[in-house]
Amino acid sequence: MSEPDTLSPPAPADAAAPWRPENAAALYHVDAWGESYFHVNAEGHVAVRPLLDSEQSIDLHEVAEALAAQGVHFPVLIRVQDLLSTRVIQLNTAFRTAMDEVGYQGRYTGLYPVKVNQLREVVEEVLDAGKPFGGGLECGSKAELVATLPYLTDDTTLLVCNGYKDVAMLRLILQMQRLGKTVLPVVEKFGEFERLRQLALDLAVEPRLGVRVRLATVGAGQWAGSSGDRSKFGVPMPELLTLVERLEADGQRDALQLLHFHLGSQVANVQVLKNAVKEITRIYVSLVQRGFAVQYLDVGGGLGVNYDAMPLGGGRGGVDYSMQEYANAIVYGVQEVCATEGVPPPTIVTENGRAVTAHHSVLIVEAHAATTREALADDTAPPEDAHELVRWLYGQWRQLHNDTEPYSLGQLLEVYHDVVEQRRNADTLFAFGYLPLEQKAFAERLFWSSALDLHRRLRRLQPEWLPPELAELDDLLVDQLLCNFSVFQSLIDYWGLGQLFPILPLHRLDEEPTRRATLMDLTCDSDGTVNRFVSPNAEKRALEVHPLREGEPYRLGVFLMGAYQDILGDDHNLFGGVTEAHIYVDVSQPGGYAIENRIPGVTVEEMLARVQYFPGALQQRMHMLLKHKTRTGVIRAKQAETLLDEYSAFFRLPTYLDPSAESAEP
Ligand SMILES: *Cc1c(COP(=O)(O)O)cnc(C)c1O
């Protein structure tokens, strides 16, 4: 059921007051999901304040214009690099505050789990920001291990290796340990422990390791399967005990350094987290009391991000706790159990990825065309020979259009039922050959014109409750904006998990958005559509947008894209990775920012190589095909040559649309 507020583009509180950028900020709920970072500036552009100690703001529309002027093709993923360091500092500060509050005697180490976003520039920025706080990394696969090991410049920097590990990986980890590096393999399965033990014997090193414990506490939400009895991860309690006894028998009580759990991403409920923390701290205490030198308590990731329109958006896209509450829950839980048992507290380790990276990237897409329902002109007359049914539809529309008195909800519903029925009848008549094509087309235009008038009257009525048919009408009249991007490449969690991302125009926000639209991507897939948008109430099925202007780009920003999206994206329809631009605050530059780095998007040639097509072979085939046409006299040899050149030029082009080349040659 649709709520009345989905009916219409909202008017300013005082309908007579002019539209202001503040109205746009409220309409798109920027304060809720944008935290203190994103805002709408006086020019009506979306801007970002990425720094903690400065109000310096970067105008994202200006950045997009600058990139376009440099000839960059959209879509573009903007990385606001300063936001990464800001998030790292805020996370460390939250733990510092919690620890000071209760006089916690241990320390805190924030690890960055690289799977959330492995891009080198992201990892390096996060590592740099974490340096003063002793931050480290977490990896979960062979390739991630290879990428992260060389970043352990300090012997004390912690690298935790989760996920299943083969012999080669374990051997490499042990050799790094021998060099004095703090690399800890986390045992996910008991068998892994036995392999590690054997390898350590062969290499004659004293192993250091962690264990992922299968807790009784079960998370809630999308990723709840990461914990609990049926989880794919973790060593169950009886096996943990066997492992402990083995180490005791080997006289290797120092080997077990870390205990770990991970409840899953977007932890929905802080209470569940508290329970898990207390449960693992109990295990920690028992092991310390048995003489084990466990140093680290690693509570995994899962700090949630508010993708939603509520300030603390519990429910669908958000979480109802703050970063500080998250830190408090962990620190207080560990402190409480350790204090009761009189055991020195461990170094608390977290592996938060989403919360560190989500905010820093914004996808900018361009709308290329809009499909709108147009009403007939006021002076439209029916054709001379119009069928009776067409005349009826015409009469109904005129009446709806011209009547000055308002209709009740019941009357509107009745008219709607009638026009729907007559349109169906028109289809039937056409199918049986009783209605010429021109008249069927005219009947359709009459139907849409009536629908628009019905919708106008409905909006004026502002009904408390909307019958489902009329809610459907609301959906039918929404525009479709064709946008230059692929849902499967850039919004994979929208497609796969129904995760909503905040979307709004980057500019013209000082102008009231008078249209409502869904977004179509470039893929030939009906799932390549965005038709659900963040809203505090019922689902919002259309986004408020501005009418497109001839010859002027219309750009939309998709926000909170920094976690998982870039790396999960797939190559549906062979669009592939988008162009990236990395920006920093730089007050010495006009606009207060600098574009430091650009990574070009994928080209047609690169994309095709992934599915085993190569230019040489394709050109050869094309050549043969043209040769045949030359021989049969369809084209001249010279023309064939030019066409082959034109075809060949495509290999170097970006996979997305290039609006500037609409009429030109590639
Ligand atoms: C994915 C993962 C994380 C990161 O979780 P976020 O929700 O992004 O913070 C941390 N630890 C482990 C073991 C993971 O698998």
The ligand as a MOL file (V3000), in Angstrom:
LIG
                    3D

  0  0  0     0  0            999 V3000
M  V30 BEGIN CTAB
M  V30 COUNTS 15 15 0 0 0
M  V30 BEGIN ATOM
M  V30 1 C 33.5960 -9.0430 6.1410 0
M  V30 2 C 34.3100 -9.1690 7.4070 0
M  V30 3 C 34.5810 -8.0270 8.1720 0
M  V30 4 C 34.0960 -6.6430 7.7930 0
M  V30 5 O 32.7650 -6.4540 8.1920 0
M  V30 6 P 32.0980 -4.9880 8.0890 0
M  V30 7 O 30.6730 -5.2200 8.3370 0
M  V30 8 O 32.3880 -4.4510 6.7480 0
M  V30 9 O 32.6880 -4.1540 9.1550 0
M  V30 10 C 35.3190 -8.1870 9.3090 0
M  V30 11 N 35.7550 -9.4140 9.7070 0
M  V30 12 C 35.4900 -10.5370 9.0030 0
M  V30 13 C 35.9840 -11.8460 9.4800 0
M  V30 14 C 34.7460 -10.4480 7.8420 0
M  V30 15 O 34.4660 -11.5580 7.1640 0
M  V30 END ATOM
M  V30 BEGIN BOND
M  V30 1 1 1 2
M  V30 2 1 2 3
M  V30 3 2 2 14
M  V30 4 1 3 4
M  V30 5 2 3 10
M  V30 6 1 4 5
M  V30 7 1 5 6
M  V30 8 2 6 7
M  V30 9 1 6 8
M  V30 10 1 6 9
M  V30 11 1 10 11
M  V30 12 2 11 12
M  V30 13 1 12 13
M  V30 14 1 12 14
M  V30 15 1 14 15
M  V30 END BOND
M  V30 END CTAB
M  END
